[in-house]
Amino acid sequence: MNDEDLQARAAAYAIGALDPAEARAFEALMAERADLRTLVRERQEGSALLAAGTPPAAPRAELRDRGLAAARTEAPRHL
């Protein structure tokens, strides 16, 4: 795996975008490499900053109204 691949996987891992098998494999690699742990931590911090700086988005009024109406009319689901 080259440096570019590792950076992409670190970014994907940081936001939870790897499938379980890929995540386990990347975690095993991180256990051996402090530089990858640092890279993931940096990506997680960057993602948190982006999320904190993004204004919340509200749905269009018609979409919101349809969703609320559907929620009121559906029968409750028992799990």
QUIDA-V965931 format. One record per residue. RES is the residue in three letters. SS is DSSP state (H for helix, E for strand, L for the rest). BURIAL is I if it has 9 or more other C-alpha atoms within 8 Angstrom, else O. D_LAST is the distance of its C-alpha to the last C-alpha in Angstrom with 1 decimal. Layout:
# QUIDA-V965931
RES_SS_BURIAL_D_LAST + RES_SS_BURIAL_D_LAST
This chain:
# QUIDA-V965931
MET_L_O_43.0 + ASN_L_O_45.2 + ASP_H_O_45.0 + GLU_H_O_43.6 + ASP_H_O_40.7 + LEU_H_I_40.0 + GLN_H_I_40.0 + ALA_H_O_37.6 + ARG_H_I_35.2 + ALA_H_I_35.5 + ALA_H_I_34.6 + ALA_H_I_31.6 + TYR_H_I_30.5 + ALA_H_I_31.0 + ILE_L_O_28.6 + GLY_L_O_26.0 + ALA_L_O_27.0 + LEU_L_I_27.7 + ASP_L_O_25.5 + PRO_H_O_24.6 + ALA_H_O_27.7 + GLU_H_O_30.0 + ALA_H_I_28.8 + ARG_H_O_29.5 + ALA_H_O_32.9 + PHE_H_I_33.7 + GLU_H_O_32.8 + ALA_H_O_35.1 + LEU_H_I_37.8 + MET_H_I_37.3 + ALA_H_O_37.7 + GLU_H_O_41.2 + ARG_L_O_42.1 + ALA_H_O_42.4 + ASP_H_O_43.3 + LEU_H_I_39.9 + ARG_H_I_38.1 + THR_H_O_40.4 + LEU_H_I_39.7 + VAL_H_I_35.9 + ARG_H_I_36.3 + GLU_H_O_38.6 + ARG_H_I_36.2 + GLN_H_I_33.3 + GLU_H_O_35.7 + GLY_H_O_36.9 + SER_H_I_33.4 + ALA_H_O_32.6 + LEU_H_O_35.9 + LEU_H_O_35.2 + ALA_H_O_31.9 + ALA_H_O_33.5 + GLY_H_O_36.3 + THR_L_O_34.4 + PRO_L_O_34.1 + PRO_L_O_30.7 + ALA_L_O_30.3 + ALA_L_O_29.3 + PRO_L_O_28.2 + ARG_L_O_30.7 + ALA_H_O_30.6 + GLU_H_O_29.9 + LEU_H_O_26.9 + ARG_H_I_25.5 + ASP_H_O_26.1 + ARG_H_O_24.5 + GLY_H_O_21.3 + LEU_H_O_21.2 + ALA_H_O_22.1 + ALA_H_O_19.3 + ALA_H_O_16.7 + ARG_H_O_18.3 + THR_H_O_18.3 + GLU_L_O_14.9 + ALA_L_O_12.7 + PRO_L_O_9.7 + ARG_L_O_6.4 + HIS_L_O_3.8 + LEU_L_O_0.0
